[in-house]
Amino acid sequence: MRIKILIALIILALVPSCHSGEDGILDVAMAQEPPTLDVMVNSSISGKMIAVGNIYEKLLALSPDGVIVPELASSYALSPDGRRLSFAIRSGVAFHDGRLMDSRDAALSMNRWLDRYQAAGMIAGDARFVDEGGSISIESEESLALLPLMIASSPQSAIIVPAECISEGLLPADAPGTGPYALREWKYGESIELEAFAGYGPHGTDKTPRIGKIIYRFVPDGVTRRLGLESGIYDAIDMVSSEDIPALASNDGIQLLQGGDSGSIAVLFNKKDGIAADADFRRAVSLLADRNTLMAACYGSYGYNLSTSYMETDQEEWKAAGSDPFGHEDDALGAEYLAASGYSGSTVRILSSNLSGLDRIALALSSELGQAGIDTEVTVLDWASFLERRKDPSAWDLSVSAFSRVTLPQLKSYLSPSFPGWTETDLLERLGEAGSLEEAEEAWRAIQPLLWEEVPAMILGHYSTVYAADSDIQGIITGEGIYFWDASLR
């Protein structure tokens, strides 16, 4: 540990100090660099924290207390039968290049999102938004009742960018947004710098840029992030480790920020190729592993609970009936399912990243399975390499991943047939057929137990992400990440 701290101090000595109290710069140390800022396509939480709300905005957003509010839309309406959804587009909103947003921008952006986000496309079917000159609408033969909540909260974000950027095939990182901060520079492997947008006028949600620049620095090592915050090099850090919480909590100059369940840790099974395609093998793994041992390997004694619910434990509206039959350790029953699966001693390949202790979970899982007679091989990669390797069904059998909190079950990416793990199920179509949110909640109470039986993913538990910041910074928003669009100095 001393060697690790010494290395962190050397790294910090090379980082320029840009404290917000001195020059209007907010310096944020983040554990991971986003693979892209194309948040319509990618669900990376780091990309969302940087881009959504700061650079790009949506027709609808969620307030801090979870209420849907118009943002780039001035209003919206759902027909009584739920089959027509329309948005009046707010006028006078400028993109960062000075051009005013219009309904054509909104229609093309929303259709790009529907084309690329399978969960939304499942609800919309073949229907697409139509530009009506100042407003846009979509009509479907099926209910669109869940679409407003999905627009406001989905992990692949329904951001609005200029129509020309859509038609020219530019990624959103190359397109101006409408948010309070504009992308100034991306130094790959180092930092992303945002600059306050002078032409921003608050609309819908209460956002006003009060800090001149926000610099997100990519600092994978947790010790380096903590020491940087304590020394004033960084103004805020994400993903505070459990062992750092006591020291930071005792520092009067630092505020700890924590919400409810931030997301879940899951072991994904490769159901396209290899032994994990067998449901009995997946059930065996779920029974042979001690979830508390796995979660403690990453979190120690803080910041997690062991519920195997796919939705977070404080989302009472999605609480499923019954309990997970494979959600507990049972070595004897696990051995029976392992034998039924036909496992014959082949090496089971476990894939993980070195992000935020996920590799420690992978190693603990390897040990647990080894005790049950399953031969394993663990591959640990950096985050970007992990995401790329995970796309290859011939490269792994099990993978360990963290998934951010979502507001609808169908937003769980690992339940998608196109997401690595390749879950083929028509169960989620029941949610898309629901005529109201209440009907969807009732359908989920029946669907969750069926998914528990098939074990498309093994939920180890739910985590609460802790963030830390200088006590002089106020207006920080936490929930599914840490956001600074409304931050200011005391």
N, C-alpha and C positions, 0 to 999 in steps of 0.2 A: 504493500500500500504506500509506503514512503517513496518508493521509486516512482509510482504512478503520480503521486502528488508533485514530486520534483519535476517530472515531465510536463505536468499541467502548468506549473509555474513558469517553465521555460516558454511554453506555448503562449501563455498570457503576456509574457514580456514582449512578444512580437506583435501583439494586437494593439492598434492605436486606441487610446481612450477617447470616447465620444459621449461623455455624460450629458444627458438631456438637460440638466439644470444649468449647463454652461453655454450650450450652443444650439439648443432647440433640436437636438438629435436624440432619438430614442434607439438604444442599442439592445437588440433582443438576441439571445443565444438560443438556437433551436437544435434539437437532437438530430434532425434529419433534413436533408435537402430534398425538395420535391422533385420527382422525375420530370414534371412538366407543370405549367400553370394552366394547361387546358383542362380546367375543372369540369367542363361538360363531359369529358371522356374519362378522366382519372379521378378516383375517390381518395387520393392521398390526403391525410389530415393536414400535413404540413402545407400542401398546396392550397387547401381550403383556408387555413389560418392566414396565409399571406394574401391570397387573391380575393376571396369572397368577403364582401363588405368593405374592404380597403380599395381594391382596384375595380372590381366588377360588382354589379348589383343585379337584382332579380325583379320580376314583376311583383312577387310577393315575398315577404320575409317573416320570420318568427320573432316576436318580441321576447325580451328576457324571460317573461313568465309563460312562454309557449303559445301565445295567441297569434294567429295569422293576421298580418297587417299589410296593406298595399304599400309598395315601394316605388317601382317604376310604373306601376299601374296606379291610376288615381282611384279606381274602383274595379270590382269584378262581380259577376253574377252567374249563378248556376241555375239552370231551368228546373222547374219542379220535378220533372222526371229524371233529372241528373244527366241528360244526354247532350246538353249544349252549355258550353262554358265560354264566357266572353270577358274581355278586359278592355276598359277605357285606358288608353296610354297617356301618361302624364306629359303635358306639353312644357316646353322651355327647358328641358334637361339637356345639358351639353355633354358630349363625349370629351375626352382629354385633348383631342385635336381641335376642339372648338365647334365641330359640327353638331347640330341639334338632333337628338334622337327622335325617330318617328315610328309609326306603326309597322312600316316595312321592316325596319331593323328588328322589332319585336317578333314579328311573324317568322322571319327566316331564322332567327336565333332559337326560338322555341322549337321549330321543326328540326333544326340540327340536333337539339337536345333529345327530342323524341326518337330520332333516327339512331342515336348513339347510346341511349340509356335504356336498356332492355326492360327494366321494371316499369318505366313510364310508357314505353312502347306497348307493353302488355296490356295496359289500361286503355290506351288510345286506339290500339289496333291499327287499321289503315288510315284513320282520320288524321288530318293535319290542320294547323292553324291557317286561317285566311285573313289577309289584310283587308280591312273594311274602311280604310281612310280615317285614322284617328283612333281606331279600335281594332281588335283582332278577336276572332272566335274560332271555336272548334266544335264540330258536331259528330257524334258517334252513335252507332246502334246500341252500344253498351253504356253503362253508367260511368260518368267521369267524376263521381263524387269524391274520390280520393285524390284527384289530380291537384287541387289547390294546396293541400298539405304537402304533397310530394314536391311541388314547385318551390314551396317555401323552405323545405328542409332536406331535400335529398342529398346524399353524399356526392353524387355527380350533379353539379349545380347548374340550374337553368338560368345562366347569366345572359345578359343582353349585350351584344357587340354590334358594330356597324354592319349593315347588310352587305356592303362591298367586301368586307373581310370574309364573310361567309362564302360569297360567290367566288372569291379569288382563292379560297382554300387556306387562308392564313389561320394559324393557331391563335387562340385568344392572347397568348403572350405577345404576339405581334400586333394585336388589335387594341385600340384605346377602349377604356371602360368609362363608366359614369361615376365611379366612386370618389370619395374624398381624397384619395391618394393615387398617384399615377406611377407606373413602373418607370424608373429612371435608368437602372442598370442591373444586369444579372452577371455577376462574376462566377462562372460555374465552378463548383467545388469550394466556394468561399462565402459569397453573400448575395443577397438581393436588396437593392436600395429603392425605397419608395419616397416620393416627394409630394408634399401637400399640393392639391389641385386648387389653384386660386379661383377657378371658375365654378367651384362647387356651391350649389345652393341646396340646403337640406330639403329632402322630400320624402314623405312617408315615414321612415324611421328617423330618429333623432341622431344624426351624425354630422359633426362639424370638425374639420381638421384643425386641431389646436397645437400640433407639433410639426415643425418644419420638415423633418425627415424621419423615416423609420428604416433602420438597417437591420435586416435579419441575417445573422451570421450562423453558419452551420458548424456546430461544435458537438460531434458525436459523444465525446467523453463527458460523463456526468460530473466528475470531479472538477474538470476544467470549467464547466458551466457554473458550478457552485462557487469556486474560488473567484471566478470573474465577477460574479454578482457581489460577493462579499467585499471585494477590493474596489468596486465602483467601475470596473471596465464595462460590465454589462448592466443595463437597467432592469432587465427582466430575463427569466429563463423558463423554459418549459421542461416537463418531465422530471420533476424533482424526485430523486430516489428515496426510498423509505429510510435508509440509513442517514440521509442528510437532513431529514425533517427536524429532529430535535435541535440540531445546531442552528438552523435557520430560524426556527420558532423562537429561540432565545435572543435573537438579534433584533433590537428595537428599530433598526433602520431598514428592516426587511419585512414585507408582508407576504404571508402564505395565502394562496388562493386555491380553494377546493370546492367542487360542487358535489353532486350525487354521482351515481354510476356514470362514468365517461364512456364505457365501452366494454367489450368482452375479449377474452383470450380464447382462441379456438385452435384445435388441431384439425386441419383440413385433410381429408382423405382423397387421394387420386382415384376417382371412380371410373376413369377412362381406360387405364392401363395398369395391370399389375394386381398384386394380392389384395390391395385395399378396395378393389372393385367389388369384393365379396362382402355382403352385409354381415355375415357371421364373423368375419375377421374384424370388421369395424366394431361390432358389439364386444368382441373379445378385448380389443385394445381399451375400449371405454370401461370395461370391468376390471382390467388388470392394473390400471394406473390409479395412483392415489392423487386426487386432484389437489389436496392441501399441500402435499409435498411439491408438486409441480408449481403451484402459484407462489408458495413460500420461497422457492428457488429464485424467483424474480423479485418479489415484493417484500420478503422478510415477514415482519409481523403487521405491517400497515397496508392499507389501501386496497383491499380486495375482499370479496365474499365469494362463496362457493356455489351459488345457484347455477343450475344448468339450463335455466330458461334462456331461450334465444333472445328475448327482449330483456331490457334492463329491469332490475328487481323493483325499482320505484315506479315503473310504468304499470300501475295497477289496472289500467284499462285493457292491457294486453296479457294479463295474468291467465295462464292456461289452467285447465282443469287437470287434476291428477298429478302424478309425479313421474319422473324419468326412470324407467325400469333399468336403464344402463348407466345411471348417473351416480353410481357409488362403487367403491372397490369391493369386489367379490372374486377372490382368486380361484376358488373352486368352479364357480359358474363360468368365469372367464376362460378357464382351461377347457371346459366343455365346448364353448363356442369356438375356441381356437382349433380344437380337433375337428369340429364340424366344417370349418372353413377349408380344410385340406392343406393348411400351412405345413410345409415340409422342410423347414430350416433355411429357406432362402433369406438373403440379407434384405432387411426392410430399410429403405433409405429415408432418413428424416432430414428435411430441409429447413433452415432457419436463417434469420439475419442476426447481425450483432447489435441490433437496435434495442436499446432500453431493456436489456436483460433477457430478451426472447431466446438467445442462445443458451442461457442457463436452464430455461424450461426444456429446450430440446435435449440437452444433456441429461437432465433429470428424467425425462421420458425414456431416453435410451436405457438408463439404469433400471427403471421400473420394468420395462419390457424384457430386458436381459434377464432379470430375476425369474421371469416367467418362461424363459427358454426361447425367446424371440431374438434372433441375431439382428443387430442394427448397425447402421453407419450414419453418422451425423455430418452434414455439410453446413458450415456457417459462412455466410457471405455478407458483404456490405449491402445496404438497403437496395440500391439500384440494381446490383447484380442479382440479388434475391428475387426482385420483382421480375426480372428477365428470365431467370432460370425457372421460376414457378410456372411460366407459360408453357413449358415443355413437358407434356405428359410422360415422356420416356425418361425424365430426369429425377423423379422423386415418387415416393409412396405416401408419406405423411409430411405435412409442413405446419410450422407453428407461426401463427399470425395474430396481430391485434386488430380489432375492428371497432370503429367508433360507433357511438350511440346513434341510433336512427329513430324516426318517429313512426315508421310503418314496417311491418315484418318483411314485406317484399323488397324493402330497401337493403336488406341483408345481402350483400354481394355474393356470399358463398352459397346462396340458394339459387343462383343463376346458372343455367347450363353452359354459359359462355365464360364464366369466371373459373380460374384454376381450382380444380376440385370437381368441376363439371357435374353438377347436381341435376339430374334429369327427373323432374317431377311436375305433375300438373296440379298439385295441391294449391299452389299460390294463385292459380286462375280463379279459385273460389273467392279470393279477396278482391280480385279485379271485377268480379261479377256483382259484388256487394253494391246495393243501391244507396248506402249511407255508411258513415264511419261506424255507427253502432252495429250495423249488419256485419261489417268487416271484423269488428272486435269479437262478435259471436262466432264467426267462421274460424277465426284464429284459435279460439279455445278448443276447437275440435281438431284443427290442423296440427298444432304443436305436438300433441301426443303421437300422431302418426309419424312425424319427423323424428321424434325420439326413438321410435322403433327402427327406423331405417338408418339412423346415425350418419347423415351426410357430413356432419361436422361434430366434433366432440367439444362441447363448451366446458372449459376448465373452471371458469369463474368470471366475475365482473370486476373491473378495476376502477379506481377513482384517481384520475390524474391530478397531481398537485403541481401548481405553478408558483413561482416566487418573483417578486418585483421590489424595487426600491419603494419605501414607504411614502415618498413624495409624489408618486404617480397615482392619480385617481382616474376613475372612469373606465377601468379595465373590465372587459366583459369575459366571463368564462362560461363554459358549458361544454360544447363539443370543440374544445380548443381554447386558446387565449387570443383575444382580439383587442386592438388598440385604436379602432377608428374614432372612438369618442374619448380617448385618453387625453389627460392634461396634467400639468403640475399643480400641486397644491398652492 
